[in-house]
C-alpha cells in the first residue's frame, strides 16, 4: 500500500524543503515540484513532494489524518 501525506512547505533550500504536519517538521526533496513556494501545500510520498495541492484540499486531508490518529489513540487506550 502506498501512502501520500499532505504537508505545508515552511522552508526551501535548493531542491530540498522543510515541511510541517501536525507539529512535526521533515526535510523532503522538491526535485519533482521545483515551482513550489513557501506556504504552499504538497503531497509527499517516499520523501518526495509529488504534487502541489490547494490549501482547502490540504486542510481537509490533514483534518482526516488527525481524526484517524485520534481514533487510533482512543482504540489503544480502550484496549
C-alpha positions as CSV (number, residue, x, y, z in Angstrom):
1,X,0.0,0.0,0.0
2,X,1.2,3.5,-0.8
3,X,0.5,6.4,1.4
4,X,0.8,10.1,0.5
5,X,1.0,12.7,3.3
6,X,0.0,16.3,2.9
7,X,2.2,19.0,4.5
8,X,2.9,22.7,4.4
9,X,6.2,23.9,3.0
10,X,7.9,26.1,5.6
11,X,11.5,26.4,4.2
12,X,13.1,25.9,0.8
13,X,16.8,25.4,0.1
14,X,17.6,24.5,-3.5
15,X,15.9,21.1,-4.2
16,X,15.2,20.4,-0.5
17,X,12.4,21.8,1.6
18,X,11.2,21.5,5.2
19,X,7.6,20.7,5.5
20,X,5.3,20.7,8.6
21,X,2.4,18.4,9.5
22,X,0.8,18.2,12.9
23,X,3.7,19.9,14.6
24,X,6.4,17.7,13.0
25,X,8.9,19.2,10.6
26,X,10.5,16.9,8.0
27,X,13.1,17.5,5.3
28,X,12.0,16.4,1.8
29,X,13.0,16.6,-1.9
30,X,11.2,19.1,-4.1
31,X,13.0,17.9,-7.3
32,X,9.7,16.8,-8.8
33,X,7.9,20.1,-7.8
34,X,10.6,22.8,-8.2
35,X,7.9,25.5,-8.6
36,X,6.6,25.1,-5.1
37,X,6.7,28.1,-2.8
38,X,6.9,28.6,0.9
39,X,3.4,28.4,2.4
40,X,2.0,26.1,-0.3
41,X,1.0,22.5,0.4
42,X,2.4,19.4,-1.2
43,X,1.6,15.7,-1.3
44,X,4.6,13.7,-0.1
45,X,5.5,10.1,-0.9
46,X,8.8,8.4,0.0
47,X,10.4,11.7,0.9
48,X,9.5,13.5,-2.3
49,X,6.9,16.2,-2.9
50,X,5.0,14.6,-5.8
51,X,2.4,17.3,-6.3
52,X,1.3,20.7,-5.1
53,X,-2.3,20.8,-3.8
54,X,-4.6,23.7,-3.0
55,X,-5.0,24.8,0.6
56,X,-8.6,23.7,1.0
57,X,-7.9,20.2,-0.1
58,X,-4.7,20.1,2.0
59,X,-6.6,21.2,5.1
60,X,-9.4,18.6,4.6
61,X,-6.8,15.9,4.1
62,X,-4.8,16.9,7.2
63,X,-8.0,17.0,9.3
64,X,-8.8,13.5,8.2
65,X,-5.4,12.3,9.2
66,X,-5.7,13.9,12.6
67,X,-9.1,12.3,13.1
68,X,-7.7,8.9,12.2
69,X,-4.8,9.5,14.7
70,X,-7.3,10.4,17.4
71,X,-9.4,7.3,16.7
72,X,-6.3,5.1,16.9
73,X,-5.2,6.6,20.1
74,X,-8.6,6.1,21.6
75,X,-8.7,2.5,20.4
76,X,-5.3,1.8,22.0
77,X,-6.4,3.4,25.3
78,X,-9.5,1.3,25.4
79,X,-7.6,-2.0,24.6
